[in-house]
Amino acid sequence: MAKLDPIVSEFASTQDAEAYDAWFRAEVEASLSDLSPGIPHDQVMAELHAIIAAKA
């Protein structure tokens, strides 16, 4: 297991980097395959503003 330089990579080893890459690619593929309707930007922003206002 090769160790990676922290300046070059955020992962401790090539095995960690490859595992993350495989996980990330699977997440992207699942998202692209999801046929459920998206949430409009304005709705998301309104919900977030309500959450922020409630915490203030």
CHARMM internal coordinates of N, CA and C (Angstrom, degrees):
IC EDIT
DIST 1 N 1 CA 1.4495
DIST 1 CA 1 C 1.5307
ANGL 1 N 1 CA 1 C 107.51
DIST 1 C 2 N 1.3261
ANGL 1 CA 1 C 2 N 116.42
DIHE 1 N 1 CA 1 C 2 N 111.82
DIST 2 N 2 CA 1.4548
ANGL 1 C 2 N 2 CA 121.10
DIHE 1 CA 1 C 2 N 2 CA -178.13
DIST 2 CA 2 C 1.5271
ANGL 2 N 2 CA 2 C 110.72
DIHE 1 C 2 N 2 CA 2 C -76.99
DIST 2 C 3 N 1.3300
ANGL 2 CA 2 C 3 N 114.93
DIHE 2 N 2 CA 2 C 3 N 133.69
DIST 3 N 3 CA 1.4684
ANGL 2 C 3 N 3 CA 119.60
DIHE 2 CA 2 C 3 N 3 CA 176.69
DIST 3 CA 3 C 1.5224
ANGL 3 N 3 CA 3 C 108.20
DIHE 2 C 3 N 3 CA 3 C -85.84
DIST 3 C 4 N 1.3204
ANGL 3 CA 3 C 4 N 115.42
DIHE 3 N 3 CA 3 C 4 N 142.41
DIST 4 N 4 CA 1.4519
ANGL 3 C 4 N 4 CA 120.82
DIHE 3 CA 3 C 4 N 4 CA -179.16
DIST 4 CA 4 C 1.5220
ANGL 4 N 4 CA 4 C 110.57
DIHE 3 C 4 N 4 CA 4 C -105.90
DIST 4 C 5 N 1.3173
ANGL 4 CA 4 C 5 N 115.76
DIHE 4 N 4 CA 4 C 5 N 147.35
DIST 5 N 5 CA 1.4607
ANGL 4 C 5 N 5 CA 122.48
DIHE 4 CA 4 C 5 N 5 CA 177.81
DIST 5 CA 5 C 1.5299
ANGL 5 N 5 CA 5 C 108.62
DIHE 4 C 5 N 5 CA 5 C -70.72
DIST 5 C 6 N 1.3370
ANGL 5 CA 5 C 6 N 119.16
DIHE 5 N 5 CA 5 C 6 N 128.18
DIST 6 N 6 CA 1.4638
ANGL 5 C 6 N 6 CA 120.95
DIHE 5 CA 5 C 6 N 6 CA -178.68
DIST 6 CA 6 C 1.5268
ANGL 6 N 6 CA 6 C 113.45
DIHE 5 C 6 N 6 CA 6 C -62.00
DIST 6 C 7 N 1.3272
ANGL 6 CA 6 C 7 N 117.89
DIHE 6 N 6 CA 6 C 7 N -20.29
DIST 7 N 7 CA 1.4574
ANGL 6 C 7 N 7 CA 120.31
DIHE 6 CA 6 C 7 N 7 CA 176.71
DIST 7 CA 7 C 1.5275
ANGL 7 N 7 CA 7 C 110.09
DIHE 6 C 7 N 7 CA 7 C -74.36
DIST 7 C 8 N 1.3081
ANGL 7 CA 7 C 8 N 116.93
DIHE 7 N 7 CA 7 C 8 N -29.47
DIST 8 N 8 CA 1.4626
ANGL 7 C 8 N 8 CA 122.05
DIHE 7 CA 7 C 8 N 8 CA -177.11
DIST 8 CA 8 C 1.5211
ANGL 8 N 8 CA 8 C 111.94
DIHE 7 C 8 N 8 CA 8 C -91.55
DIST 8 C 9 N 1.3334
ANGL 8 CA 8 C 9 N 118.09
DIHE 8 N 8 CA 8 C 9 N -35.60
DIST 9 N 9 CA 1.4523
ANGL 8 C 9 N 9 CA 121.40
DIHE 8 CA 8 C 9 N 9 CA -174.43
DIST 9 CA 9 C 1.5163
ANGL 9 N 9 CA 9 C 110.88
DIHE 8 C 9 N 9 CA 9 C -141.95
DIST 9 C 10 N 1.3292
ANGL 9 CA 9 C 10 N 115.55
DIHE 9 N 9 CA 9 C 10 N 147.66
DIST 10 N 10 CA 1.4641
ANGL 9 C 10 N 10 CA 120.12
DIHE 9 CA 9 C 10 N 10 CA 176.79
DIST 10 CA 10 C 1.5267
ANGL 10 N 10 CA 10 C 111.89
DIHE 9 C 10 N 10 CA 10 C -81.84
DIST 10 C 11 N 1.3102
ANGL 10 CA 10 C 11 N 117.42
DIHE 10 N 10 CA 10 C 11 N -5.08
DIST 11 N 11 CA 1.4576
ANGL 10 C 11 N 11 CA 121.93
DIHE 10 CA 10 C 11 N 11 CA -177.95
DIST 11 CA 11 C 1.5254
ANGL 11 N 11 CA 11 C 110.61
DIHE 10 C 11 N 11 CA 11 C -100.62
DIST 11 C 12 N 1.3253
ANGL 11 CA 11 C 12 N 115.31
DIHE 11 N 11 CA 11 C 12 N 148.49
DIST 12 N 12 CA 1.4696
ANGL 11 C 12 N 12 CA 120.86
DIHE 11 CA 11 C 12 N 12 CA -177.72
DIST 12 CA 12 C 1.5175
ANGL 12 N 12 CA 12 C 111.99
DIHE 11 C 12 N 12 CA 12 C -74.83
DIST 12 C 13 N 1.3341
ANGL 12 CA 12 C 13 N 117.21
DIHE 12 N 12 CA 12 C 13 N -27.54
DIST 13 N 13 CA 1.4627
ANGL 12 C 13 N 13 CA 119.79
DIHE 12 CA 12 C 13 N 13 CA -177.03
DIST 13 CA 13 C 1.5208
ANGL 13 N 13 CA 13 C 109.77
DIHE 12 C 13 N 13 CA 13 C -147.16
DIST 13 C 14 N 1.3299
ANGL 13 CA 13 C 14 N 115.32
DIHE 13 N 13 CA 13 C 14 N 164.83
DIST 14 N 14 CA 1.4665
ANGL 13 C 14 N 14 CA 119.37
DIHE 13 CA 13 C 14 N 14 CA 176.47
DIST 14 CA 14 C 1.5222
ANGL 14 N 14 CA 14 C 110.58
DIHE 13 C 14 N 14 CA 14 C -65.22
DIST 14 C 15 N 1.3317
ANGL 14 CA 14 C 15 N 117.07
DIHE 14 N 14 CA 14 C 15 N -31.24
DIST 15 N 15 CA 1.4649
ANGL 14 C 15 N 15 CA 120.78
DIHE 14 CA 14 C 15 N 15 CA 177.99
DIST 15 CA 15 C 1.5347
ANGL 15 N 15 CA 15 C 110.14
DIHE 14 C 15 N 15 CA 15 C -63.84
DIST 15 C 16 N 1.3315
ANGL 15 CA 15 C 16 N 117.38
DIHE 15 N 15 CA 15 C 16 N -42.87
DIST 16 N 16 CA 1.4648
ANGL 15 C 16 N 16 CA 120.95
DIHE 15 CA 15 C 16 N 16 CA 177.01
DIST 16 CA 16 C 1.5249
ANGL 16 N 16 CA 16 C 110.88
DIHE 15 C 16 N 16 CA 16 C -62.59
DIST 16 C 17 N 1.3291
ANGL 16 CA 16 C 17 N 116.95
DIHE 16 N 16 CA 16 C 17 N -43.11
DIST 17 N 17 CA 1.4612
ANGL 16 C 17 N 17 CA 121.55
DIHE 16 CA 16 C 17 N 17 CA -179.67
DIST 17 CA 17 C 1.5282
ANGL 17 N 17 CA 17 C 110.76
DIHE 16 C 17 N 17 CA 17 C -63.49
DIST 17 C 18 N 1.3128
ANGL 17 CA 17 C 18 N 117.15
DIHE 17 N 17 CA 17 C 18 N -43.42
DIST 18 N 18 CA 1.4676
ANGL 17 C 18 N 18 CA 120.93
DIHE 17 CA 17 C 18 N 18 CA 179.65
DIST 18 CA 18 C 1.5226
ANGL 18 N 18 CA 18 C 111.57
DIHE 17 C 18 N 18 CA 18 C -66.80
DIST 18 C 19 N 1.3259
ANGL 18 CA 18 C 19 N 117.53
DIHE 18 N 18 CA 18 C 19 N -38.69
DIST 19 N 19 CA 1.4638
ANGL 18 C 19 N 19 CA 120.98
DIHE 18 CA 18 C 19 N 19 CA 178.33
DIST 19 CA 19 C 1.5257
ANGL 19 N 19 CA 19 C 110.33
DIHE 18 C 19 N 19 CA 19 C -64.82
DIST 19 C 20 N 1.3325
ANGL 19 CA 19 C 20 N 117.09
DIHE 19 N 19 CA 19 C 20 N -42.51
DIST 20 N 20 CA 1.4580
ANGL 19 C 20 N 20 CA 120.45
DIHE 19 CA 19 C 20 N 20 CA 178.13
DIST 20 CA 20 C 1.5245
ANGL 20 N 20 CA 20 C 110.25
DIHE 19 C 20 N 20 CA 20 C -63.99
DIST 20 C 21 N 1.3227
ANGL 20 CA 20 C 21 N 116.69
DIHE 20 N 20 CA 20 C 21 N -43.66
DIST 21 N 21 CA 1.4613
ANGL 20 C 21 N 21 CA 120.95
DIHE 20 CA 20 C 21 N 21 CA -179.90
DIST 21 CA 21 C 1.5254
ANGL 21 N 21 CA 21 C 111.13
DIHE 20 C 21 N 21 CA 21 C -59.50
DIST 21 C 22 N 1.3270
ANGL 21 CA 21 C 22 N 117.17
DIHE 21 N 21 CA 21 C 22 N -43.40
DIST 22 N 22 CA 1.4702
ANGL 21 C 22 N 22 CA 121.10
DIHE 21 CA 21 C 22 N 22 CA 178.92
DIST 22 CA 22 C 1.5258
ANGL 22 N 22 CA 22 C 110.38
DIHE 21 C 22 N 22 CA 22 C -64.32
DIST 22 C 23 N 1.3384
ANGL 22 CA 22 C 23 N 117.17
DIHE 22 N 22 CA 22 C 23 N -43.28
DIST 23 N 23 CA 1.4662
ANGL 22 C 23 N 23 CA 120.69
DIHE 22 CA 22 C 23 N 23 CA 178.48
DIST 23 CA 23 C 1.5282
ANGL 23 N 23 CA 23 C 110.68
DIHE 22 C 23 N 23 CA 23 C -62.44
DIST 23 C 24 N 1.3420
ANGL 23 CA 23 C 24 N 116.02
DIHE 23 N 23 CA 23 C 24 N -46.32
DIST 24 N 24 CA 1.4565
ANGL 23 C 24 N 24 CA 120.29
DIHE 23 CA 23 C 24 N 24 CA -177.52
DIST 24 CA 24 C 1.5252
ANGL 24 N 24 CA 24 C 111.55
DIHE 23 C 24 N 24 CA 24 C -62.96
DIST 24 C 25 N 1.3200
ANGL 24 CA 24 C 25 N 117.15
DIHE 24 N 24 CA 24 C 25 N -43.31
DIST 25 N 25 CA 1.4661
ANGL 24 C 25 N 25 CA 120.68
DIHE 24 CA 24 C 25 N 25 CA 178.75
DIST 25 CA 25 C 1.5253
ANGL 25 N 25 CA 25 C 111.25
DIHE 24 C 25 N 25 CA 25 C -62.60
DIST 25 C 26 N 1.3303
ANGL 25 CA 25 C 26 N 117.49
DIHE 25 N 25 CA 25 C 26 N -38.56
DIST 26 N 26 CA 1.4657
ANGL 25 C 26 N 26 CA 121.05
DIHE 25 CA 25 C 26 N 26 CA 177.85
DIST 26 CA 26 C 1.5255
ANGL 26 N 26 CA 26 C 110.57
DIHE 25 C 26 N 26 CA 26 C -65.65
DIST 26 C 27 N 1.3365
ANGL 26 CA 26 C 27 N 117.61
DIHE 26 N 26 CA 26 C 27 N -39.90
DIST 27 N 27 CA 1.4682
ANGL 26 C 27 N 27 CA 121.28
DIHE 26 CA 26 C 27 N 27 CA 178.21
DIST 27 CA 27 C 1.5275
ANGL 27 N 27 CA 27 C 111.07
DIHE 26 C 27 N 27 CA 27 C -63.92
DIST 27 C 28 N 1.3346
ANGL 27 CA 27 C 28 N 116.81
DIHE 27 N 27 CA 27 C 28 N -43.30
DIST 28 N 28 CA 1.4657
ANGL 27 C 28 N 28 CA 120.74
DIHE 27 CA 27 C 28 N 28 CA 179.38
DIST 28 CA 28 C 1.5210
ANGL 28 N 28 CA 28 C 110.09
DIHE 27 C 28 N 28 CA 28 C -64.58
DIST 28 C 29 N 1.3118
ANGL 28 CA 28 C 29 N 117.28
DIHE 28 N 28 CA 28 C 29 N -44.59
DIST 29 N 29 CA 1.4697
ANGL 28 C 29 N 29 CA 121.01
DIHE 28 CA 28 C 29 N 29 CA 179.18
DIST 29 CA 29 C 1.5236
ANGL 29 N 29 CA 29 C 110.74
DIHE 28 C 29 N 29 CA 29 C -60.91
DIST 29 C 30 N 1.3178
ANGL 29 CA 29 C 30 N 117.41
DIHE 29 N 29 CA 29 C 30 N -42.77
DIST 30 N 30 CA 1.4659
ANGL 29 C 30 N 30 CA 120.91
DIHE 29 CA 29 C 30 N 30 CA 178.92
DIST 30 CA 30 C 1.5237
ANGL 30 N 30 CA 30 C 110.42
DIHE 29 C 30 N 30 CA 30 C -63.03
DIST 30 C 31 N 1.3111
ANGL 30 CA 30 C 31 N 116.61
DIHE 30 N 30 CA 30 C 31 N -40.28
DIST 31 N 31 CA 1.4602
ANGL 30 C 31 N 31 CA 120.50
DIHE 30 CA 30 C 31 N 31 CA 179.64
DIST 31 CA 31 C 1.5219
ANGL 31 N 31 CA 31 C 111.17
DIHE 30 C 31 N 31 CA 31 C -66.25
DIST 31 C 32 N 1.3205
ANGL 31 CA 31 C 32 N 116.78
DIHE 31 N 31 CA 31 C 32 N -43.35
DIST 32 N 32 CA 1.4623
ANGL 31 C 32 N 32 CA 120.36
DIHE 31 CA 31 C 32 N 32 CA 179.27
DIST 32 CA 32 C 1.5269
ANGL 32 N 32 CA 32 C 112.00
DIHE 31 C 32 N 32 CA 32 C -66.21
DIST 32 C 33 N 1.3135
ANGL 32 CA 32 C 33 N 117.27
DIHE 32 N 32 CA 32 C 33 N -28.79
DIST 33 N 33 CA 1.4655
ANGL 32 C 33 N 33 CA 121.98
DIHE 32 CA 32 C 33 N 33 CA -179.21
DIST 33 CA 33 C 1.5228
ANGL 33 N 33 CA 33 C 112.53
DIHE 32 C 33 N 33 CA 33 C -83.49
DIST 33 C 34 N 1.3237
ANGL 33 CA 33 C 34 N 117.21
DIHE 33 N 33 CA 33 C 34 N -14.18
DIST 34 N 34 CA 1.4626
ANGL 33 C 34 N 34 CA 122.06
DIHE 33 CA 33 C 34 N 34 CA -177.25
DIST 34 CA 34 C 1.5237
ANGL 34 N 34 CA 34 C 109.83
DIHE 33 C 34 N 34 CA 34 C -70.58
DIST 34 C 35 N 1.3163
ANGL 34 CA 34 C 35 N 116.63
DIHE 34 N 34 CA 34 C 35 N 121.35
DIST 35 N 35 CA 1.4585
ANGL 34 C 35 N 35 CA 121.30
DIHE 34 CA 34 C 35 N 35 CA -177.61
DIST 35 CA 35 C 1.5278
ANGL 35 N 35 CA 35 C 113.28
DIHE 34 C 35 N 35 CA 35 C -97.50
DIST 35 C 36 N 1.3195
ANGL 35 CA 35 C 36 N 117.84
DIHE 35 N 35 CA 35 C 36 N 1.45
DIST 36 N 36 CA 1.4611
ANGL 35 C 36 N 36 CA 119.80
DIHE 35 CA 35 C 36 N 36 CA 179.87
DIST 36 CA 36 C 1.5341
ANGL 36 N 36 CA 36 C 109.31
DIHE 35 C 36 N 36 CA 36 C -67.76
DIST 36 C 37 N 1.3283
ANGL 36 CA 36 C 37 N 117.27
DIHE 36 N 36 CA 36 C 37 N 150.93
DIST 37 N 37 CA 1.4680
ANGL 36 C 37 N 37 CA 119.79
DIHE 36 CA 36 C 37 N 37 CA -177.40
DIST 37 CA 37 C 1.5277
ANGL 37 N 37 CA 37 C 111.71
DIHE 36 C 37 N 37 CA 37 C -66.47
DIST 37 C 38 N 1.3107
ANGL 37 CA 37 C 38 N 115.17
DIHE 37 N 37 CA 37 C 38 N 146.14
DIST 38 N 38 CA 1.4539
ANGL 37 C 38 N 38 CA 120.32
DIHE 37 CA 37 C 38 N 38 CA 178.00
DIST 38 CA 38 C 1.5235
ANGL 38 N 38 CA 38 C 110.49
DIHE 37 C 38 N 38 CA 38 C -77.62
DIST 38 C 39 N 1.3092
ANGL 38 CA 38 C 39 N 116.03
DIHE 38 N 38 CA 38 C 39 N 170.41
DIST 39 N 39 CA 1.4612
ANGL 38 C 39 N 39 CA 121.77
DIHE 38 CA 38 C 39 N 39 CA 177.87
DIST 39 CA 39 C 1.5261
ANGL 39 N 39 CA 39 C 106.90
DIHE 38 C 39 N 39 CA 39 C -102.86
DIST 39 C 40 N 1.3276
ANGL 39 CA 39 C 40 N 117.88
DIHE 39 N 39 CA 39 C 40 N 127.69
DIST 40 N 40 CA 1.4697
ANGL 39 C 40 N 40 CA 120.09
DIHE 39 CA 39 C 40 N 40 CA 179.90
DIST 40 CA 40 C 1.5307
ANGL 40 N 40 CA 40 C 111.92
DIHE 39 C 40 N 40 CA 40 C -60.49
DIST 40 C 41 N 1.3119
ANGL 40 CA 40 C 41 N 116.07
DIHE 40 N 40 CA 40 C 41 N 144.07
DIST 41 N 41 CA 1.4585
ANGL 40 C 41 N 41 CA 122.56
DIHE 40 CA 40 C 41 N 41 CA -178.55
DIST 41 CA 41 C 1.5279
ANGL 41 N 41 CA 41 C 111.75
DIHE 40 C 41 N 41 CA 41 C -54.87
DIST 41 C 42 N 1.3293
ANGL 41 CA 41 C 42 N 116.78
DIHE 41 N 41 CA 41 C 42 N -45.22
DIST 42 N 42 CA 1.4687
ANGL 41 C 42 N 42 CA 120.36
DIHE 41 CA 41 C 42 N 42 CA -178.37
DIST 42 CA 42 C 1.5222
ANGL 42 N 42 CA 42 C 111.84
DIHE 41 C 42 N 42 CA 42 C -60.55
DIST 42 C 43 N 1.3277
ANGL 42 CA 42 C 43 N 117.51
DIHE 42 N 42 CA 42 C 43 N -37.12
DIST 43 N 43 CA 1.4651
ANGL 42 C 43 N 43 CA 120.93
DIHE 42 CA 42 C 43 N 43 CA 178.49
DIST 43 CA 43 C 1.5201
ANGL 43 N 43 CA 43 C 110.51
DIHE 42 C 43 N 43 CA 43 C -66.71
DIST 43 C 44 N 1.3133
ANGL 43 CA 43 C 44 N 116.76
DIHE 43 N 43 CA 43 C 44 N -44.87
DIST 44 N 44 CA 1.4702
ANGL 43 C 44 N 44 CA 120.91
DIHE 43 CA 43 C 44 N 44 CA 179.54
DIST 44 CA 44 C 1.5264
ANGL 44 N 44 CA 44 C 110.17
DIHE 43 C 44 N 44 CA 44 C -61.29
DIST 44 C 45 N 1.3216
ANGL 44 CA 44 C 45 N 116.50
DIHE 44 N 44 CA 44 C 45 N -45.31
DIST 45 N 45 CA 1.4617
ANGL 44 C 45 N 45 CA 119.74
DIHE 44 CA 44 C 45 N 45 CA -178.96
DIST 45 CA 45 C 1.5233
ANGL 45 N 45 CA 45 C 111.27
DIHE 44 C 45 N 45 CA 45 C -64.89
DIST 45 C 46 N 1.3256
ANGL 45 CA 45 C 46 N 117.97
DIHE 45 N 45 CA 45 C 46 N -38.79
DIST 46 N 46 CA 1.4677
ANGL 45 C 46 N 46 CA 120.59
DIHE 45 CA 45 C 46 N 46 CA 178.40
DIST 46 CA 46 C 1.5258
ANGL 46 N 46 CA 46 C 110.50
DIHE 45 C 46 N 46 CA 46 C -63.25
DIST 46 C 47 N 1.3333
ANGL 46 CA 46 C 47 N 116.45
DIHE 46 N 46 CA 46 C 47 N -42.01
DIST 47 N 47 CA 1.4678
ANGL 46 C 47 N 47 CA 120.46
DIHE 46 CA 46 C 47 N 47 CA 178.68
DIST 47 CA 47 C 1.5313
ANGL 47 N 47 CA 47 C 111.04
DIHE 46 C 47 N 47 CA 47 C -64.87
DIST 47 C 48 N 1.3160
ANGL 47 CA 47 C 48 N 116.98
DIHE 47 N 47 CA 47 C 48 N -41.16
DIST 48 N 48 CA 1.4664
ANGL 47 C 48 N 48 CA 119.99
DIHE 47 CA 47 C 48 N 48 CA 179.09
DIST 48 CA 48 C 1.5266
ANGL 48 N 48 CA 48 C 111.58
DIHE 47 C 48 N 48 CA 48 C -67.06
DIST 48 C 49 N 1.3116
ANGL 48 CA 48 C 49 N 117.21
DIHE 48 N 48 CA 48 C 49 N -40.54
DIST 49 N 49 CA 1.4659
ANGL 48 C 49 N 49 CA 120.03
DIHE 48 CA 48 C 49 N 49 CA 177.89
DIST 49 CA 49 C 1.5374
ANGL 49 N 49 CA 49 C 110.21
DIHE 48 C 49 N 49 CA 49 C -62.87
DIST 49 C 50 N 1.3340
ANGL 49 CA 49 C 50 N 117.12
DIHE 49 N 49 CA 49 C 50 N -37.95
DIST 50 N 50 CA 1.4635
ANGL 49 C 50 N 50 CA 120.57
DIHE 49 CA 49 C 50 N 50 CA 177.92
DIST 50 CA 50 C 1.5278
ANGL 50 N 50 CA 50 C 110.49
DIHE 49 C 50 N 50 CA 50 C -64.71
DIST 50 C 51 N 1.3192
ANGL 50 CA 50 C 51 N 117.53
DIHE 50 N 50 CA 50 C 51 N -41.34
DIST 51 N 51 CA 1.4686
ANGL 50 C 51 N 51 CA 121.80
DIHE 50 CA 50 C 51 N 51 CA 178.37
DIST 51 CA 51 C 1.5305
ANGL 51 N 51 CA 51 C 110.06
DIHE 50 C 51 N 51 CA 51 C -63.06
DIST 51 C 52 N 1.3374
ANGL 51 CA 51 C 52 N 115.80
DIHE 51 N 51 CA 51 C 52 N -46.24
DIST 52 N 52 CA 1.4614
ANGL 51 C 52 N 52 CA 119.93
DIHE 51 CA 51 C 52 N 52 CA 179.92
DIST 52 CA 52 C 1.5292
ANGL 52 N 52 CA 52 C 110.79
DIHE 51 C 52 N 52 CA 52 C -62.41
DIST 52 C 53 N 1.3260
ANGL 52 CA 52 C 53 N 117.02
DIHE 52 N 52 CA 52 C 53 N -43.32
DIST 53 N 53 CA 1.4653
ANGL 52 C 53 N 53 CA 121.23
DIHE 52 CA 52 C 53 N 53 CA -179.89
DIST 53 CA 53 C 1.5334
ANGL 53 N 53 CA 53 C 111.07
DIHE 52 C 53 N 53 CA 53 C -63.23
DIST 53 C 54 N 1.3320
ANGL 53 CA 53 C 54 N 116.79
DIHE 53 N 53 CA 53 C 54 N -37.62
DIST 54 N 54 CA 1.4575
ANGL 53 C 54 N 54 CA 120.68
DIHE 53 CA 53 C 54 N 54 CA 179.74
DIST 54 CA 54 C 1.5280
ANGL 54 N 54 CA 54 C 111.48
DIHE 53 C 54 N 54 CA 54 C -67.25
DIST 54 C 55 N 1.3262
ANGL 54 CA 54 C 55 N 116.98
DIHE 54 N 54 CA 54 C 55 N -30.57
DIST 55 N 55 CA 1.4736
ANGL 54 C 55 N 55 CA 121.14
DIHE 54 CA 54 C 55 N 55 CA -178.72
DIST 55 CA 55 C 1.5226
ANGL 55 N 55 CA 55 C 112.07
DIHE 54 C 55 N 55 CA 55 C -82.57
DIST 55 C 56 N 1.3355
ANGL 55 CA 55 C 56 N 116.91
DIHE 55 N 55 CA 55 C 56 N -19.75
DIST 56 N 56 CA 1.4717
ANGL 55 C 56 N 56 CA 120.90
DIHE 55 CA 55 C 56 N 56 CA -175.65
DIST 56 CA 56 C 1.5127
ANGL 56 N 56 CA 56 C 112.33
DIHE 55 C 56 N 56 CA 56 C -75.78
END
COOR INIT
IC SEED 1 N 1 CA 1 C
IC BUILD
